[in-house]
Amino acid sequence: MYTVKDLHKSYGGVKALDGVDFEIHQGEVHALLGANGAGKSTLIKVLVGGTRPDRGVLELEGEPVTFHNSRVAADHGVAIVSQELTLFPHLDVLQNLFLGREPLAAGVALDRRAMRRQAQPVLESIGLDVDLNRGVGTLRLGEQQLVEVGRALLNDPKILVLDEPTSALQQAETERLLGVVRGLRDRGVAVVYVSHYLEDVFAVADRITVLRSGEVVVARRPREEMTIQDTVVEMLGEAGAREKHITDATPFEEAAGASEPLVLDGVAVDGLLEPFDLTAEPGEVVGLAGLEGSGAHCVLDLIFGRLRPSRGSVSLPGGGRRPRTMNAAVAAGIAYVPADRKRLGLMLDSSIADNVSSVKGGPLRRMGIVMRRRQMRRRAEHWRDELKIVTASTALPAGSLSGGNQQKVVFAKWLEAEPSVVLLDDPSRGVDMGAKEDMHAIIAQMAASKKVVLYTSSDLEEMAKVCDRVIVFFAGRAVGELSLDELSEHGLLEAINVGDVSVAG
């Protein structure tokens, strides 16, 4: 058994954990649940040696323990599969599976034959069938997630923490992984299962603990004593609470908007999205809510030229048709702010000014053949002031900024391109609360500037705050719409998990 007692942890005066007790028993799947900011991530980090608590006791098999890092925790049989991938994309699958503990032949060379022999049964158990010599960076995200799981299982852990393990998996992969979790439990392994996917939780968990605002509000309750609806109420508190909607924003200066709506007519993608209609007006923020694989993200990919529909049509403001490529989408006035700003949104080693001009001066070629440094600097300074980007100079590399300021630079580069349609994919992911408030204000200003804004987010509280209406997706189809006066974090969480918008009323 692994226990933590009276755990406390604060960051800058904000309590992340406030007197938390938590028990993990062998041969049990223990779900750890809570809304964003509840303290789940901090508790997990303490369990696996990622951070030290300010106060509290950790005991493993009745003995006090202190893990200085995750490697020490793994040596004691406590392993984690994190939502944030820790793979090395330039190494092959086999190397990633054994990173840091590779068996050697004759004491010097990697014994790849022994590595394959050890890896094969584990990979078969989780349903991962890929070339082990293939670079892991070339795999699908779901396959990479399974490599992470395989690496943890090769350590033969006694306690395994799974942090959002199905977030990047397709339905068949999810079912296989849940089967692996059940098999681990039957072999006596203790599994801590953290997920926003409550259907998965209720399919596999034996016990449920819920955190809210750093405190335990449900402790080790048997899963059969709870329902998804009960769990949502415990996670969020008062079920009827509604978030204040953002209004009265001032439009951006010099900002171009749309004069006509964005229209999707019967668009569908075989196996991913059933026929779907949408009319989004200029000045409207339309949310697309759903769990991974629900179809919500397909809509953004269709509009931005990343995905081809099986049927149906897309009409852009101004009458243009669906872009067939991402470059064509940019040329048609479509902006795309990705969730992964570091990998997809920015050139981290380039200056802020270079980043701000990268779309307008690159794909759009609106700054002349040779971009003038003075003009680039002037435009970057304009957006620094407009978006309140905290930096001493726009000549500094974008990678030197905080996460929130980096995301503001991503907004700036797209606003500089004067789009009429803005696609926002989890735009405030990984930024602090102060920066989130700034993100909300920027989104409201985009709407005030008469842009069509489509928005997805893992933060349902934020979605209720910034959207004018939200379309809910479940299992590849749009199941209904929530209007402004129906929006709440509680209602959205329940609707995306059960596929029914009537529960949000």
N, C-alpha and C positions, 0 to 999 in steps of 0.2 A: 504494500500500500504506500502511496505517496500523498502526503498531506501538507497543506500550508495553513498556518494559523495566524490570525490577527494581522493580515498583510496590509501594509500602508505604502503608498508611493505617490509622490507629488512631483509635478513639473512646473517650475516657476510659480509656486503658490496654488496651482490648480490640482485638486485631489483626483488622481486617476484611480486609485484603489484606497478604500476607506474601511479598514478592519475586515478584510475578506478572509473567510474560511472556505477551504475547498479540499475535497477528498477524491482520490482516484484509486479504485479497487481493481485488482487483477480480474481478468475474465469479464470485463464490463465495458460497454460503450457509454461514455458519459458526455452528453451534449452540453456545451457551454455557449449560451445564447445571450444576446443583448443588442440593442440598437447601436448605431455609430456613436462613439464616445462613451460607451457604457463601462469600458475598462477591460474588455476581452483581450485586446492586443497586449496590454501591459501585463496582465496576469500570465498570458502565454510566455512572454519574454522572461518573466521571473521563473517560471517552471523550467525553462530550457537553458537558463544561464545567459540570456540575452541582456538582462539588466538586473541590478541589485535593488532590492526593496529598501525603503527607508527604515522600516521596522517590520518584524514578523519572524516566524520560524518555519523552516522547511525541513520535513522529515521524510526519509526514504527507508521503508522497512523499520520504522521506529527509531532510526538514528538521524541526528541532525546532519544536514548536508549544506554545502555552499558550492554552487557552480559558478566558476569565474567566466566561463564561456560555454558555447554550445558543444564544443568538442569534449570538454570535461563531462558535460551532462550525458552526451552520447556514450562515453566510456562507462558511465554508470547505468546505461540501459534506457536513457530518456532521449528519444529522438523526435524531430519535428519535420513535417512537410509544410513549408510555408507557402502562403498565397503568392508572395513575391518570389519568382524563380531565382535560384542561386546557381544555375548552371553556367558553364563556360562554353559559349556558342562556337568557338573556334576549335574545341576539342570534340572527338567523336563520342558516340553514346557510351561505349565501353569505358573510356577514360573517365567520363563524368560519373558513371556508376560507382567507380572505385577511387574517386579523387581523394588523395591523402592517405590511402591505405592499400595501395596497389601491391599485389603479391609479386615477388621478384623471382626470376629464374637464375640460378647460380649467383644470387645475391646482387646482381647488377641490372639485368634487362627485365622489362615488364613481362610477366608470364601471362600473356593474353589468352593462352589456351586454358589456364586455370581460371582466369577471370570469366571466360565464356561459360565454363563448366558450372561455376557458382551462380552466374547471373541467369542462366537459361530457365531453371524452374521458377525463379521469382518472377521473371518477365512473363512467363506463361500464365502464372497465377493471376496477374493483373491484366492479361489480355493485350500486352504490348508486343507487336510483331513488326520490328523494324530492323534494318541492316545496322548491326552494332558498329560497323566501320564508318557509318555516315555521320557527318558533322551535326551536332545536336541543334545548331542554329537553323538547320534546314528543315527541321521537323515542324509539324503543326503544333500550335500552342497546347492543345490537348495532349498530344504525344509527349511534349516536353514535361507537362505536369505529371504524366505517368512515369517518366524517367526519374523525377524527383521522388515519387512514391517508391519506385524500385530501389533507389539508392538508400532510402531510409530502412526498407525492409531487409536489405543485405546486411545491415548492422545487427539483425536479429534482436530488435528492441523489446524490453519488458513493458515500456510505456511509450506509446506513440501519439503525438499531438498532430492532428490533421486540421490545418487552418484553411478553410474554404477549399477543400480538395477537389470539388466537382465544378468549380467556377468556370473552368475552361474546357469541360468535357461535354461530348455529345451524349445523348440519352443512353446509347448502348454502352459507352465507356463508363458512364455513371453507374449503371446497373452492375457492371463487372466490379467496379471499385467497391460498391456497397457490399457485394458478395465477399470481396477480400476482407473488408472490415469485419463482417460476421465470422469469417474463418479465423481471423486473428483473435477475436473474442473467445471463440471456442477452443483455441489453443492456449488460453490463459493470459493473453496480452491485454493490458489496460489501454483503452483508446479514448483520448479526449477529442471530441468531434465538434469543430466550430464551423458554423455555416449560417448563411442567410436563407438557405433553401430549406424551408421548414418541412416540406414533404419528404425530403431526403432524411432529415432528422427523425421524423416519426416513423420512417421505414427501418431505421437501424439502431436508434438509441435505446438504452435500458433505463438511464437516468437523465434528468434534465436539471441544470442549474442556470438561473437567469440573473444577470447583472444589470443594474440600472444606476447610472451616475456613480459608479465605483463601489456600489454596495450590492450584496447578495439579497435578492428579493424572493427567489425560489431556490431552495437548497436540496439537491439530490432527490428531487421528486420522481417517483416512478413514471415512466412515459405514459403508461396506460391510464394514469390519473389526470392527464392533461389532453387538451385538444389544441389544434392550431390557433383557434380563436382565443382560448385562454392564454396561450403563450404570447400572442401579440399584445394582449392587454397587459400582461406582466412586464413585457419588454418596454412598453411605452407609457405605462401609467394610465392616467385618465383617458379613456377611450374617446371621449367627445372633443378632446382638445384640437383646435385648428390653428394653423400657423398664419401669421400675419402676411398678407400678400404685399409684394413690393409694387408701389405705384408712384406716380408723379415724378418720373425720371426726366432729366433734361437731355434732349438729343445731342449727339456728338456734333461738333462743328464740322462742316465740310463733308458730312457723311451721306453717301448715296443710299437710297432705299429702293424698295420695289413699289411699282404702281399697280401690279396685278398679283393675284394669288399664285401659290404653288399648288398644282393639282396632280394627284395620283389617281388614276382610274383603273381599277381592277388589276393592279400589279400583283404578281405572284412569282414565287421561286419554288420550283418543285422540291419537296422535301424540307423546305425551310419556312416558307411563308405562303399561307393561303390568300386568295384574292382579297385585296385591300384597297379601300378608297380613302382619300384624304384631300381636303381643301384647306390650306393654311394661308391666312390673310396677312398682308403686310402689317407689321406692328404687333403681331401675335406671337406668343411663346407657347408652342405646343409640345407637351411632354409625351415621350414614348416610353412606357414603363413595362418592365417584365424581367423575369429571371433570365440567365444565360440560356440561349437556345429558344427563347420564346418567340423570336421574330422581330423584336423591337430594333435591334441593331441592323437587321437586314434592310430596313427602310433607309437608314443613313447611307449604307453601302450602295444601295440602288441609285440614290440621288447623286452620289459623288462618283459614279462610274466605276466602282470597285466590284460591282456584282451585276450580272445581266438577268433581267426578269424573264421568266418563262412565258409570260403573257402580260397584257396590260400596257398602259402608257403613262409617261411622266411629261407634264407640261410646266415649263419654268416660267417665272414672271417675265413678261415680254414675249411669250409665245414659243420660246425655244424648246426643243425636245430633249429627252434624256441623254446626258453625255455618255459617250461610249468608253471614255477613258478619264482618269483623274485630271490629266492636263486639260482635257476638253471641259471638265467641270469647272476648273479654276477660270478658264477663259470665259465661261458662261456666267460668271459672277457668283460662284458657290464657294463658300469658305468651309473648312473642316478643322475643328479644334479637337485633337485626339486626346484620349485619356493618358497615353504614355508620352508626355511632353519631351522627356529626355531623349527618347529613341526616335520619335516620329515628329515631334513638334519644333525642335530647335537644333541649331548647329552650336553645340555647347562651347566649342573652342573658338568660335567666331565672335566678333563684337556684337553688342546689342544693336548698333546701327546696321550692321550687315544683316542681322536677323530680321529687323523691321522691314528692310528693303528687299528681302529675299524673294517674296512672291511678286510684288509689283515690278521689280527690276529683273526677275528671273523668268518664270513662265509667261508673265504678261508683257514683258519687254516695254514697259511704259516709262522707263527712265533713261532712254537712249542706249546706244550701243556700249558706251563707256559711262558707267554710273559715276556721277560727280560726288566726291567725298563730302563736299560742303552740303550738297542737297540731301544726301543720306543722313548726315549728322543733324541737319535742321529738322527733318521729318521724324527722326528718332527722338529728338528732344521734344517735339510737339506731342508725341504719344507718351513720352515719359511724364510730361506735365498733365496730360489729359487723363491717364490711367493711374497716376500716382505711383509710378515705378520708382522704388527706392534704390538709387544708385548714384555714386559720385560722378560718373561719366558714362556716356553711351559708347565710349571707346573700349570699355571693359568687356571681357568675354561674358557671354550669357551664362556660362556655367558657374560664374562667380556669384550669381544672385541666389537669394533664397528661393524655395520652391514656389511660393506665391508670386514673387516678382518674375520668376521665369515664366509662369503661366500668363502673366500680364503681357510679357513680350510676345508670346504666341498670339494672344488676342490682338496686339498691336500690328503684327505683320499681316494679319488677315484684314483688319480694319483699314490699313493703309491701301489694300488692294480694292477697296470700295465694293464689297460684295452686296448682292441683293438678298441672298439666302445664306444663312449661317447654320451649320450643323455642329452641335456641341455634344461631344461624347465624354461624359463624366468630367466636366471642365474644372471642378474644384478638388479632384481626387488628390490626396496627399498634401494639401495645404492647410495651414493653421486657421483658427477660427476668424482672426482678424482679416486674413487674406480672403477667406470665403465670403465675408460680408462685402469686400471690394468686388469679388467676382459677381455677386448678385446684382450689385449696382451697375456693373458693366453690361450684364445681360439686359437689365431694364433699359439702359441707355440705347442698346441695339434695337430693342423693340420701339422705343420712342423715336428712333431714326427711321422707322418704317421698314425695317428689315424683316424678312420671314425667318423665324428662329425655331428650329427643331432641336429638342433637348432630351438626352438620356442621362441618367445618373444612378449610382448605387446609393446615394444619399436621398432617401425619400422625404425627409424633413425639408431638405433644400428644394426638391421637386415641387412640394406643396407650396413652398414660399414663392418660387419664381415663375411658375407656369400659369397660363390663363385657363388651360384645360389639359387633361392628360388622357391619352388613349392607352388602354391596358391590353397587353399581349400575353397569351398563354398557349403553350404547345403549338406555336406556329400560326396563330390566328389572332386577330383583334377581337376581343370579347366584349368590348364596350368602352364608353367614354365617361370621364368624371369632369363635371363642370367646375368652375372656380369655387362656387359655394359648397361643393361636395368634397373639396380637396383637404386631406389631412394625412399626416404620416401614417397614422393607424390604419385608415381606410385603404391607402395604397399598399401597405405591407400585406394586409389580409387579401386584397384583390389579386395581387400578382401571385400569391401562393395558392389560392383556390380557384383562380380563373373565373371570378364572378364579381362584377362591379357593384352588384346590389348589396353586398355586405358592407360597402363603404358608406352607405347612406346615413 
